[in-house]
Structures are given as C-alpha cells and as structure tokens.
Amino acid sequence: MEKYPDTVRTLDHCFYVDDLVTGEDDAKSAFDLSSKAAKIMSEAGMNLRKWISNDCELMKQWQLEHFDHLNMNDFVNHPHRVLGLLWHPQKDYLSLRLTSLLDFLQKRKNTKRFLLMAAGRIFDPLGFVSPFTIRFKILFQEIWQRKTDWDEELLPDIREKFEQWCSEASFLCELQIPRYALQCDSVNCPECEIHTFSDASIKAYGAVSYVRLRTFDKISVHLLASKSRVAPLKVLTLPRLELMGALLAASNRWKVFVANRVKEIRSLTDKDSWRHCPGKDNPSDLLTRGISADSLINCEKWWKGPSFLQEGNTVPVSNNVLLSDESAYLEELKPTERKTLTVILDNNLLNHILSVSNNFQKNLCIFSYIYRFINNCKRPSNKQIGPLRMCEIQRAEITLVKLVQQMEFNLEIKDLSCKGMVNPQIGRPITAIAEPSLTEVSDNRLKVWQKQTKIVQHIWKRWSNNYLSTLQNRNKWYFEKNNVKIHDMVILKEDNLPVCNWPLGRILEVYHGKDNKIRVVLVKTKNGIFKRPITKLCILPFSSE
C-alpha cells in the first residue's frame, strides 16, 4: 500500500461491491493502473478478473500479459453490465437495461399492483430519463389519491395514460448516452463548470446538472445527472415547491418551512452563484411536466442544456424577474412585527410628595395639612385653623405607614387578604399546628419502618426463590412424573419482568413431543393467549376446577 498510494486511493474510491470501475487518460497509464491493482489484490488473496476496456490496444496488451480479460468478440458484439446499466465498449456509450421492463409490460394488467411492479423494473440511478419516468410517478400518485384498491381495474382515463406510457417505453432502447462526459484532458480543458437548474410545478419538482467544458476553440455541454420528485399530497404553494427543487440542486424573515430550506441551500452553495433562468430555456422544466420517450431522445435542451451554456463566457443575468403570481411569494413572508411600549404615569399625589422629600417629620406635616385642607373643603362651616392637633398628626402618620407598606410589601398584603389557600403546594393555612420535633426520639423508633420493609423483602425472596423453584422442578426422564393437564393453573415466568409481576394463567391446550411428553402448552392470561414451553411455567398445586 505504501508503494502505490495513488492506486490504493483508486481502489478505495472506485470499488462498488466486487466491481472496479475506473479509467485513465491513455492506454499506458491504464495498463500501469491495472497491473498495480492486480498485484495489490493478489497479495490479499483476491484475483481481479474479466478485465475490459474501450481501447483495443489495451485489451491486446492484457492478452500478452495473461490478464484474465473478456474475449475480443464479446468486446465488439455485446454490451456489458456496469452498475445496473449497459456499457457498449466499442463505441463507448451507455444504455438502459429495459429487457425486463418490456417483457413484463407484455403481461399488462391494468391494476395498481401491476403499476408498482413495473416501476420496480426501471433502473435509472443518474436520472437520464427522468422527464419520462416522472410521468409514471405522477400517474401513480393520482391513482393513490383516488384510493383505488391494489387489484381493482383502473379507471378509463388512468388506463389510457398508462397504456400510452407503456407504448412509448420501447423508444428508450434507442438511447445512447456518452460514457465519458469530460471529453478532454486537463491541459486542453482549462475551464470546467457545473451548472444546475431546478424548477417546480403543482405536480412535480426537480433539478438537473450539466458539465460545461471550455477548451481553446469550443464549448461543450453534457448531461451529468438529474433528480425528480412528485409534489407532496399536502398542497404546497409554488414558491415552496420551487424551494424543494432548489434543495435537490443544492433569512429569518421567511416562515419556518421556507427559512429552513433557504438556510440549508445557503450552507451548501454560494448565494452569488444563483441566477434566474426563464422557463423556455430551463431544462428542469421538463422534469415538472414530463415528455414522451421519442421526444426525450431528440431533445437537445435536455441532453446539451440551454443554448446560452454553449455561447459566450458567462450565464446571462436577469435582475428584473417578473413573478407570475407575486401574492404567492408574499404569503411566505413573516408578518412584520412592531413592538410598542406603553408607559403608565402614576399621578398619585402621595407618591409624588414622597419622591420630593424623604424627611419623615416634614412629610408628616405636609400630609397633616393636606387632610386639614380636605376636611375644610368638605365642612366649610367647621374649618380647622391654628397649629396642628395631635389627632391630625396621628392620622397622617397612619397614612404614611400604610403607603410605605403597600409600596414595599404589596405581594405579602395580597396573600394575607386572599380568602383561599395561600400556596396550593402547601395546601394548608399558615396557622396550622407544626409537626412535632423528632430530635428527642430514640433511633430505634425511627428504624421500625426499615425493619418491616426488610422482613417483607425477605419473605418475598424466600417465596420466589425456594417455593416457586419447587413448582418448576423438572426431573430427568428416568423419573416418571405426571404431565401437565388442561385447566391447570400456572404462573408464566417472564425474564423481562420482576417476579411480583409474573402473570397468572390457565392451560387451554397441550402439545406432545415425539416421545409423547408434553413440551409446549397454550396458556390463557388476562392479556391474551400465548404458547409457552413447560420450562417457562410454574405449575400451582391446584386447578381452576
């Protein structure tokens, strides 16, 4: 491994189960890689066999070096299976394996079960024919929405769509997908870009990626992969579906659904790499509505991407994007929240006086004169004049004390004036008699409960270990013992339960072994009827009769 680090890295990344799928830029490098790989695997006791390449010279060199390669006739005349697809090495292109699907469609039954079985015979891991298969997915979802039974005959409109899809499937046999997308080396291809398009409709959403190679004299674009999904049964707005499509390809002011997906997309991609592509140029638009198989084979927009990828240096930027339904996008915005602060001014004269002066004697005089003024206004015929009297000063003092208590002990006063219980957790009035002190009680009295608990546990342990074990006793076959009988009362031994929770049951039926001995019984408990071996039973010394 230390001798050939590059080869080890290739083996680590390019092995799929027991198939090694890799390549090199020229025949010499490929032969060197195959020799080192064969040597590394042989040291581990594994022999690499069935070598094949799209280069005839490399095949001949393998033959001279006695590699276990495929026959040259197979190289020319037959495709080879590579990771579920068919590879034609002579022309170096891929095609889909459709024999199983086409043979199965000959037995066509117009039921939901048959549709699902047919879907399992379509293997397109890179999504080369997603615009065709998405029609099948949409059709199956429509059947599901109508709640058709598995073996029920399809409705006429559904059956017509399915038969149309089946008649077009054979066109996919003509499909030839170039195996090597990067058809240039690093020297002649200074620029390599990946462009991904996404789109959505009310039926489906998807994304498709292209590799764009710019050499010194030309620009070439090739399809890499695509993904498509049917829209969820729960109706989503078009902006949400477009986000789902963008997430396949790849701020807090959005609602949760949108915000989470925007956040994930931004974590996977750079926001400056996103552009708006008009629907007429967007190849992912084909994923949202589907097209026929014969149209897909000849669709340049699908296989080569939009025309602007093959022209100029950059992708066109459109700053003025017209939304078809702006209200749908505005619905995804969170409502604007504005916080307001309400200030309540306390115009209480007493609080105002206390805030002016903190001298008790001065405030006492002020309150006394205020009360005198109030009384003189109420009783003008009995006005008080002259120095303050003691009763006026006492009234002012009581008022000041009440005011201070209300300001500083507001919660306590509220609790004391409450007619119900003060604290529901305590559940008793604060005047309840306190519990007697235990500090003078001897220790022996405090351990009585512990002693009782120990005795109960000891009795239970003796009963479960000694008595129950005698009920479960099983002698060797040379000691004759009565078999269990129907209606016997038993305790079921459950390993995952404590002994006190073992269920009580009654035997309903017995099953004999080859030696005519009862080995298994059917027991009825309060939770149901169970089969148990007799080794898991404790037979009680009485019956339900």
Number of C-alpha atoms within 10 A of each C-alpha: 9 6 9 12 10 13 18 18 11 16 18 11 12 14 12 11 7 7 13 17 13 14 17 11 11 10 18 13 12 16 17 12 21 19 15 16 19 15 15 20 14 12 9 8 8 11 14 18 12 11 14 19 19 18 16 16 12 17 21 14 14 19 15 9 9 9 18 14 16 16 13 13 8 13 19 14 11 13 18 16 14 13 12 13 17 17 24 23 21 16 13 16 17 21 22 21 19 18 12 11 19 17 10 15 18 9 9 13 15 19 18 19 13 16 20 14 13 18 14 9 15 14 15 17 14 13 19 22 24 28 26 24 23 26 23 22 20 19 19 18 17 15 19 14 10 9 9 15 13 15 12 11 14 18 13 10 8 16 16 13 13 18 13 12 18 17 12 14 18 15 14 18 15 12 18 16 18 17 15 12 16 16 14 14 10 12 8 13 17 12 13 15 11 13 18 22 25 29 29 28 19 16 21 25 30 32 30 30 20 23 21 22 23 19 17 9 7 10 17 18 23 21 23 18 18 25 23 24 20 23 21 13 11 6 11 12 14 17 20 18 24 21 22 25 27 22 18 21 21 17 12 12 12 16 14 14 11 19 17 13 17 19 12 12 19 14 11 12 12 10 10 7 7 13 13 15 18 11 11 9 13 20 27 29 24 23 31 28 18 20 18 16 23 16 12 22 18 11 14 13 17 23 18 19 27 19 12 12 20 18 12 9 10 9 14 12 11 11 8 7 10 8 9 8 10 10 9 14 14 12 13 18 15 12 11 7 6 5 6 6 5 6 6 6 6 8 8 8 9 13 13 11 13 15 9 9 10 10 9 12 10 11 19 20 15 15 20 22 17 14 15 17 15 11 14 15 12 11 11 10 8 10 12 14 10 5 7 13 11 10 10 17 19 13 14 21 19 11 16 18 10 11 15 13 13 14 10 10 11 11 11 12 12 11 13 12 10 10 7 12 14 16 11 8 7 9 10 12 11 12 6 7 7 7 6 6 7 9 7 6 9 9 10 7 8 11 11 11 10 9 11 11 11 12 12 10 12 11 10 14 13 11 12 13 11 11 12 17 12 12 15 18 11 12 9 7 8 6 7 8 10 7 11 18 15 16 17 18 24 26 22 24 20 13 9 8 10 9 17 8 12 14 16 18 24 23 23 17 14 20 13 11 9 7 7 8 14 17 17 18 22 18 25 20 15 9 9 8 14 14 15 16 14 21 13 15 22 20 22 14 9 10 14 10 6
